[in-house]
Amino acid sequence: MYAIVRIAGRQFMVKEGQTFTVPKLDADAGTTVKFDDITFLRTKTDAIVGRPKVEGGSVEAEVLEHPRAAKVTVFKFRRREKYRRKLGHRQQLTRIRVSSIKHAG
């Protein structure tokens, strides 16, 4: 069984027991979060397409940690103008593990 769920504005294909990284969520490590915005759900016998969401479907996941992504360096310059700007950015992320996929039906 798998589902396509929208988390923080992005869509992810998730399976039970899968661990993956999503954009930062406002939840502490060790807590459980529930996602109701499911667009597609595949069971052993059925494929349920949401219009726009699957009614009665939910995905529960456990928050494992809040890592940060690798540093991205942004460098701007204009030749012969003595113009240089160097910036760095590290995106904050959340690592979660899917504990269950449910459907009322």
C-alpha positions in Angstrom: 0.0 0.0 0.0 1.3 3.5 -0.8 -0.1 7.0 -1.0 0.8 10.3 -2.6 0.5 12.9 0.1 1.1 16.7 0.1 3.5 17.8 2.9 4.5 21.5 3.2 3.4 22.3 -0.4 5.2 19.3 -2.0 4.0 15.9 -3.0 5.7 12.7 -1.8 5.0 9.1 -2.5 5.1 7.3 0.8 5.0 3.7 2.0 4.6 2.3 5.5 8.0 2.2 7.3 9.7 4.5 4.9 12.0 7.2 6.2 12.5 10.4 4.2 13.2 14.1 4.5 10.7 16.9 4.1 10.8 20.7 4.5 10.8 21.9 8.2 7.7 21.0 10.2 6.6 22.6 13.4 6.7 19.4 15.5 9.2 18.2 18.2 11.3 15.1 17.6 9.6 12.0 18.9 6.0 13.3 18.3 3.5 11.9 15.7 2.1 14.1 12.9 -0.9 13.4 10.8 -1.3 14.4 7.1 -4.8 14.4 5.6 -4.0 15.9 2.2 -3.8 12.7 0.2 -4.2 12.9 -3.6 -3.8 9.2 -4.4 -4.1 6.0 -2.5 -3.2 2.5 -3.7 -4.3 -0.5 -1.6 -3.9 -4.2 -2.4 -7.1 -4.2 -4.5 -8.0 -0.6 -5.3 -6.5 2.6 -6.6 -8.4 5.6 -5.2 -7.9 9.0 -6.9 -8.8 12.0 -4.8 -10.9 14.8 -6.3 -9.0 16.8 -5.0 -8.4 14.7 -1.8 -9.1 11.1 -0.8 -12.0 11.3 1.7 -11.2 9.5 5.0 -7.6 8.9 4.2 -4.7 9.9 6.4 -1.0 9.2 6.9 0.6 9.2 10.3 4.4 9.7 10.7 6.8 10.0 13.5 9.2 12.9 13.6 12.8 11.6 14.0 15.0 14.7 13.9 15.5 18.2 12.4 18.7 18.2 10.3 20.0 20.9 8.0 20.8 20.5 4.4 24.2 20.9 2.9 25.4 24.5 2.4 24.5 26.3 -0.8 26.9 29.1 -1.8 25.4 32.0 -3.8 28.1 34.2 -5.5 27.3 37.2 -7.6 29.8 39.4 -9.4 30.1 41.9 -12.2 33.4 41.9 -14.0 35.5 45.0 -14.0 33.1 46.7 -11.5 34.6 45.6 -8.1 31.2 44.1 -7.3 31.2 40.8 -5.4 28.6 39.3 -3.1 29.0 35.9 -1.4 26.1 34.4 0.6 25.5 31.0 2.1 22.3 29.2 3.0 21.4 25.9 4.8 17.8 24.8 4.5 16.2 23.4 7.6 14.6 20.0 7.2 12.6 17.4 9.1 13.3 13.6 8.9 10.1 11.5 9.4 9.2 7.8 9.3 5.7 6.8 8.1 4.0 4.6 10.7 0.7 4.0 9.1 -1.5 4.7 6.0 -5.3 4.6 6.8 -8.4 4.7 4.7 -12.0 4.7 5.9 -13.5 2.5 3.3 
